[in-house]
Amino acid sequence: MVQQQRRKDYNDNLSSRKAFDRPDLNWWSGGGGVGGGRVSAVFALLCLGEIGKRKDLSSHTHIENIVIESFQSPFEEIKSAVSYALGNIVVGNLPKYLPFILDKIDNQQKKQYPLLHSLKEVIVRQYVDKAEFDDSSVEKITSLLFNHCESDEEGVRNVVAECLGKIALIEPGKLVPALKP
């Protein structure tokens, strides 16, 4: 019975929402009983992240903006899933989405913390996949991180430190000299 209801909810969502065609989407709100909308949203975001790290999703117009809008959710587990999904969407097409996320980190103060988590996801993926950033990407990322390392917000400083540590593992020759006083 529960499985049939989930299947019905899934099919209803697919037919009525057309998730990636609507930039005004608040798909994380409501539905599915107690926490049901939340659970579905987290699951969808995590799946989107997994797909995004393996496949370029740039053919889906405004997908990055739709995902970022989900940071407005009042639920922390959704915000965390958004960070994961966005970071992995960036991994799927670094040339297109890396400048996008770096710009958003600089220009959206209220979303800076979760966006930095998305950037950390990108950096971790590069490390796990044994990939290297091109020199200009490393320079842009480290410049942004150094600009935010003295943030008033402790959480931001912590994520910046984690990002710098991960970059040091990937590109020690490029980052370690910059860390020396």
Secondary structure by P-SEA (a helix, b strand, c coil): caaaaaaaaaaaaaacccccccccccccccccccaaaaaaaaaaaaaaaaaaaccccccccaaaaaaaaacccccaaaaaaaaaaaaaaaaacccccaaaaaaaaaccccaaaaaaaaaaaaaaaaaaacccccaaaaaaaaaaaaaacccccaaaaaaaaaaaaaaaaaccccccccccc
